[in-house]
C-alpha cells in the first residue's frame, strides 16, 4: 500500500520537497497510515498576529486511497496540530479513487483562492513522439520545426551557476507583467537542494549566445511526472516566439527521459476568459493535454478561537 501511495504522490509530497523546506529553515512532519500519507510544513507567517496564524500546510495532500483513509489522515493531522499548538491545518487532499468529497464533513472551510492551482493540464507521454507533435497547435508545430533556422539553441541544465540568468529573466517578467515571484534566496536554496539530485532543473533558450527564455521544472520519478513549474523571459523573446519551442522541448525531453506525464502546472477553467490566468492558460492548452481538477485548498481549525482571530486578522489586513 505504501508503494502504491508513493507512486501517486505529487512532487510537493516527496522527500525532495521536504529537503528543500528544511533548507528554508522550516519544520516538516511526515506521517503515514493504512491507505494514507502526508508531508506537512509548519508555517509561521511573520508580523503582527503570527501566533494565531501558525498552521500546518499539506500542499497537494494528504494522499489517500479512499474517503475513509482521508478521515484517518485528517484525524492524525489535527492531533499533530494540537501537539504543536497551531491554529489550523491547510490541506489540498488527493483521493485516489477520484471521489468528489465535501470537506465540510470534516470541519473544512473552502478557500476562495487555492494556494496551489486547483486545476492543471496533463499531457500523456505514453503516446509516441509523432502523436505528441500532432497534438500541438499548428503554430507551435511550425515554431518547433523552424526554431533552429532562427539561430535559437535550447539547453537543459542542472548547474547552479545558471541561476543568475534564470533570476534575471524572472525579474524582467515580473516587471513586465506585475506578477509576484519568490525572492532570490528561495530559488537559490531550491537550486542548491534539488539540482544536485536532479529533482529540479532549468531549460534555457539562447539567441545569439544570450539566454532569452527560461523555465524551471520538477521531476518526480516515483509518479513518472515532470512539472513545468516557473518560466521567465526577456522582452526580445516575444518577437521570436521563443517560449513555444522551449515548452515543446521539455515535453519531448520528458518522454525521452522515461516520464509518463507532463504537468503544465495550473490552468484556468476552459472558456473562462475573465480568469487572471486566461491568457497563459490559452498558451498552455496549445500543447494538448487534458484538464485535471483537484479538491482545492481547505482549512480545518485545530483551535477554533485562534482560527477565528486568524481570519479576523486576514480580513483587517485586506
C-alpha positions in Angstrom: 0.0 0.0 0.0 2.8 2.4 0.8 4.4 1.8 -2.6 1.1 2.4 -4.3 0.7 5.8 -2.5 4.3 6.7 -3.3 3.5 6.2 -7.0 0.7 8.8 -6.7 2.1 11.5 -4.5 2.5 14.9 -6.0 6.1 16.3 -6.1 5.2 18.6 -3.2 4.7 15.5 -1.1 8.1 13.9 -1.8 11.3 13.6 0.2 12.9 16.0 -2.2 10.4 18.7 -1.4 10.8 18.0 2.3 14.6 18.5 2.0 14.0 21.9 0.3 11.6 23.0 3.1 14.2 22.0 5.7 16.8 24.1 3.8 14.4 27.0 4.1 14.5 26.5 7.9 11.0 25.0 8.2 9.9 22.1 10.3 8.5 19.2 8.3 6.2 16.4 9.7 5.8 13.3 7.6 3.4 10.5 8.6 1.7 7.5 7.1 -1.0 5.0 7.9 -3.1 2.4 6.2 -4.1 4.0 2.9 -2.8 7.5 3.7 0.3 9.6 3.8 1.0 13.3 4.3 4.0 15.7 4.4 3.1 18.8 6.4 5.1 22.0 6.7 4.9 24.1 9.9 4.4 27.7 8.8 4.6 30.8 11.0 3.9 33.9 9.0 5.8 36.9 10.1 4.3 40.1 11.5 1.5 41.0 13.9 -0.7 38.1 14.9 1.8 35.5 13.9 0.9 33.2 16.8 -2.7 32.9 15.6 -1.5 32.3 12.0 0.7 29.3 12.8 -0.5 26.4 10.7 0.4 23.0 9.3 0.2 23.2 5.5 -0.1 20.0 3.4 0.4 21.0 -0.3 -1.4 18.6 -2.6 -2.0 16.3 0.3 -2.9 14.1 2.2 -2.6 11.4 -0.4 -5.3 8.8 0.4 -6.7 5.7 -1.2 -10.3 6.3 0.0 -12.5 8.7 1.9 -12.1 6.5 5.0 -8.3 6.8 4.7 -8.7 10.6 4.3 -10.7 10.8 7.5 -7.9 8.9 9.4 -5.2 11.1 7.9 -7.0 14.3 8.9 -7.6 13.0 12.4 -3.9 12.3 12.7 -3.0 15.7 11.2 -5.2 17.5 13.7 -3.6 15.7 16.6 -0.2 16.9 15.3 -1.6 20.4 15.0 -2.7 20.4 18.6 0.6 18.9 19.8 2.4 21.8 18.0 -0.2 24.4 19.3 -1.1 25.7 15.8 -4.3 27.4 14.9 -5.4 25.3 11.9 -4.3 22.9 9.2 -4.4 23.8 5.5 -4.9 20.8 3.2 -5.3 20.0 -0.6 -6.4 16.4 -0.4 -5.6 13.9 -3.2 -8.0 10.9 -3.0 -7.0 8.2 -5.5 -10.5 6.8 -6.1 -11.5 10.2 -7.6 -14.2 10.9 -5.1 -15.7 14.4 -5.1 -15.7 14.9 -1.4 -17.4 17.6 0.7 -14.6 18.6 3.1 -17.2 20.4 5.2 -17.9 17.0 6.7 -14.5 17.2 8.3 -14.9 20.8 9.5 -13.2 22.2 6.4 -13.7 25.7 5.2 -13.0 26.3 1.5 -10.5 28.9 0.5 -11.8 31.1 -2.3 -8.3 31.3 -3.8 -6.5 28.0 -3.8 -2.8 28.1 -2.7 -1.7 25.5 -5.2 -3.6 25.5 -8.5 -6.9 23.6 -8.2 -6.8 22.7 -11.9 -4.0 21.6 -14.2 -3.3 20.3 -17.7 -1.8 16.9 -18.1 -0.1 15.5 -21.2 0.0 11.8 -21.7 3.6 10.9 -22.6 2.9 7.3 -23.4 1.9 8.5 -26.8 4.6 8.3 -29.4 6.6 11.4 -30.3 4.8 11.8 -33.7 1.5 12.0 -31.9 2.7 14.4 -29.3 3.8 16.8 -32.1 0.5 16.3 -33.8 -1.2 17.4 -30.6 0.5 20.8 -30.8 -1.3 23.7 -32.4 -0.3 24.4 -36.0 1.6 27.5 -34.8 3.5 25.5 -32.2 4.4 22.8 -34.7 5.7 25.5 -37.1 7.7 27.2 -34.4 9.2 23.9 -33.4 10.2 23.0 -36.9 11.8 26.3 -37.6 13.5 27.4 -34.3 17.0 26.3 -35.3 16.8 28.3 -38.5 16.3 31.4 -36.3 19.6 30.8 -34.6 17.9 29.5 -31.4 19.5 26.9 -29.1 17.7 25.1 -26.3 19.8 23.9 -23.4 18.9 21.8 -20.3 21.0 22.3 -17.1 21.3 21.2 -13.5 24.2 23.7 -12.9 23.6 26.2 -10.1 25.9 28.6 -11.9 23.0 29.3 -14.3 20.8 30.7 -11.6 21.7 34.3 -12.1 20.5 34.2 -15.7 17.3 32.5 -14.5 16.7 35.1 -11.8 17.3 38.0 -14.2 14.6 36.7 -16.5 12.2 36.1 -13.6 12.7 39.7 -12.5 12.2 41.0 -16.1 9.0 39.1 -16.4 7.7 40.3 -13.0 8.4 43.8 -14.0 6.6 43.4 -17.3 3.5 41.5 -16.0 3.3 42.7 -12.4 3.2 39.1 -11.1 4.7 38.4 -7.6 7.5 35.9 -7.6 9.5 34.3 -4.8 12.6 36.2 -3.6 16.1 35.2 -4.9 17.1 33.3 -1.8 14.1 31.0 -2.2 15.1 30.0 -5.7 18.8 29.7 -4.8 18.1 27.3 -1.9 15.8 25.4 -4.2 18.6 25.0 -6.7 21.2 24.1 -4.1 18.9 21.4 -2.7 17.2 20.0 -5.8 19.6 20.4 -8.7 22.3 18.0 -7.3 19.8 15.2 -7.0 18.1 16.1 -10.4 14.8 16.7 -8.7 14.6 20.1 -10.5 16.5 21.7 -13.3 16.5 24.6 -15.8 15.9 24.9 -19.5 17.2 27.9 -21.5 16.5 29.3 -24.9 19.6 31.2 -26.2 19.7 33.5 -29.2 23.0 35.0 -30.4 24.6 33.5 -27.3 22.2 35.3 -24.9 19.6 33.5 -22.7 16.2 35.0 -23.5 13.7 32.4 -22.2 14.0 30.1 -19.2 11.9 27.6 -17.3 12.4 25.6 -14.1 11.0 22.1 -13.9 10.5 19.5 -11.2 11.0 15.8 -11.8 9.3 13.1 -9.8 10.4 9.6 -11.0 8.1 7.9 -8.3 4.9 9.0 -10.1 6.5 9.4 -13.5 5.8 13.1 -13.8 7.7 16.2 -14.9 6.2 19.6 -13.8 6.5 22.9 -15.7 7.0 25.0 -12.6 8.3 28.5 -13.4 9.0 30.5 -16.5 10.6 33.8 -17.3 11.9 35.7 -20.3 13.5 38.9 -21.6 11.4 41.2 -23.8 13.2 40.1 -27.1 11.8 36.6 -26.7 8.3 37.7 -27.6 9.4 38.7 -31.1 11.0 35.3 -31.7 8.1 33.5 -30.0 10.8 31.5 -28.2 8.6 30.3 -25.3 6.8 27.8 -27.6 9.8 25.7 -28.7 11.1 25.7 -25.1 7.9 24.0 -23.8 7.8 21.6 -26.8 11.5 20.7 -26.0 10.5 20.0 -22.3 7.6 17.8 -23.4 9.7 15.7 -25.8 12.7 15.5 -23.4 10.3 14.3 -20.7 9.3 11.4 -22.9 12.9 10.6 -23.7 13.7 10.5 -20.0 11.0 7.9 -19.4 8.4 10.1 -17.8 4.7 9.2 -18.3 3.1 12.5 -17.7 3.9 16.2 -18.3 2.1 18.5 -15.9 1.7 22.1 -17.1 1.0 23.1 -13.5 -2.0 25.3 -13.3 -4.7 26.5 -15.8 -7.9 28.5 -15.7 -11.1 26.6 -16.5 -11.5 26.2 -20.2 -13.6 29.1 -21.7 -13.2 31.3 -18.6 -11.9 34.4 -20.3 -12.2 36.6 -17.2 -9.8 34.4 -15.2 -6.4 36.1 -14.3 -4.7 33.1 -15.9 -6.8 33.1 -19.1 -4.0 34.3 -21.4 -1.3 32.0 -20.1 -3.8 29.1 -20.0 -4.6 29.5 -23.7 -0.9 29.3 -24.4 -0.6 26.1 -22.3 -3.6 24.5 -24.0 -1.9 24.9 -27.4 0.3 22.0 -26.5 -2.5 19.5 -26.0 -3.4 17.6 -22.8 -6.5 17.1 -20.7 -7.8 19.0 -17.7 -7.4 17.6 -14.2 -9.3 19.2 -11.3 -8.3 18.9 -7.6 -10.4 19.4 -4.5 -8.8 22.8 -3.8 -7.5 24.3 -0.6 -9.3 23.8 2.6 -8.7 25.0 6.2 -9.7 23.0 9.3 -9.4 24.7 12.7 -7.3 23.0 15.4 -8.0 25.8 17.9 -11.3 27.5 17.0 -10.6 30.7 19.0 -7.2 31.2 17.4 -8.5 30.3 14.0 -11.3 32.9 14.3 -8.7 35.5 15.3 -6.5 34.5 12.3 -9.5 35.0 9.9 -10.3 38.4 11.5 -6.6 39.4 11.2 -6.6 38.5 7.5 -9.8 40.5 6.8 -8.3 43.5 8.6 -5.1 43.2 6.6 -7.1 43.2 3.3 
